[in-house]
Amino acid sequence: MCLCIIITINELIYYLQYRYFHQHHRYQRYHDHHHQHNHHLIIIIIIIIVIIIIIIIIIIIIIIIIIIIIIVIIIVIIIIIIIIIIIIIIIIIIIIIIIIIIIVVVVVVVVVVVVVVVALVLVLLFRLHRIISSSIVISNSSSIIVTITNNIVMVVIVVIIIISVIIIIIIVIVIVVVLLLVVVIVIIVVIVILIMNNSTTVKPIAQLIFAVNSDVISNLLINRVCCLMY
C-alpha cells in the first residue's frame, strides 16, 4: 500500500513537472514569435520611412533642377526678346534715316525744279519787258505807257514769285506729311510682324518646356519608385 502511494505521488510529481515544462516551453515560443514579429514590423516601418524620405529627396532635387532649367530658359527668352527689340529699333532707325534722306532729296529736287522754272519765267518776263520797253521807245510813245507797262510786268513777276513760293511750301508740306505717314505705317507693320513672329516662337517654346518638364517629372518618378520597389 505504501509502495502504491509512493508510486502515485511520483507519477503526480512527474506529471506536474511535465505540465509545467510544456506550458513554459509554449509561452517561450509564443514570446519569441511575438518578439520576432515586432522586430519584422519595425524593420518594415523603417524601410517604408527610408523609401519615403528618398522619394521626397528625389522629388525636391527634380523640382530644383526643373526650376533651374525654367530660369535658364526664361533668361534665354528674355535675351532673345531684348535682341529682337534691339533689331527692331535698328531697323526702325535705318528706315527713318532712309525716309529722311528720301524726303531731303525729294524736297531739294522739287525746290530746284520750281526755282529753275520760276527763274526761266522771270527771265522770259524780263526779256518781254525789255522788248515791250524798246518797242514803246522806238514808237516814240509817252512815258506813261512805259511806266504802266513796267508796273504790270513787275506785278506779274511778284505774283509769279509769290505763287511759286506758295506752291513750293505746299509741295514740301505734302511730301513731308505723306512720307511721315509712310514711316509710321512701315514702323507699325514691322513692329506687328516682329511681335507676331515673337509670340508664335515663344508660345511653342513654352508648350515644349511644359511638356518636357511634365514628361521628365513623370518618368523620373516612375523610374525611381520602380527602382526602390525592386
Steps between C-alpha positions, in 0.01 A plus 500: 500500500776743586677405183192579295463835671866583433469401135185707463668802659801461271280477195310809611823691552626387162173604338510841664860552392418398145199728496696796632783441255257467208317824589824685556630382163181614322516839670864539402423415135207741495713773654782441248255496209335821618836666549612389154174630349553839667856506376387436141231768530755756621732412210214541249403838650862618486530388136176682409619817674836482322325448164271798565796719599693394187196572279455843662870580449481387136187711443668804657811451284284462187302813588823696557640380166176591322496844664860558390414387145195729493706795629767438235235474228331820622835680497565374147153614390556842658836530323334400171224758555759769580694409185177513296413840651849630418465367144158669474645830622791474255263419213273790594796738523628383160154542348466848652845601370419368153165680496660824626758474222220441250307798639805724478578385145139543386471842663830612350399373156157666522648827623767495230243424229264772622784750534623419150149538359448828685839624384417413139163673531664807652763506225228479240306778671806723519567440133135572425530817705808609304332421171189695600707791632716514188198478274327776689810719489547433126142604429560826691208440740455684823681407819169428675442192288854383572446544875167315494654218301793477737267495800286227346806291424634547855162407650489188287854413609413548869181296464690221328763503775234488775310221325824308449592533868151386606517205261844405633376516861188295420700239310756472778228469767313235300817302436605517865155397627472213253847372579438529875180300459695243304762490777237449770322230299825318426608515866162370619504219244856400594419502872181297451679244280787462746263474798294235321813306410627533856171378649479211256854393593469552877167314537625169356814535710290539815278206404808291428653597835181403684467171313865411549490588869183296561640203309832524682329517839269206431775284350746572778241435770388174338859382457599588855194338653550186292868484598417544866224240488730248334 
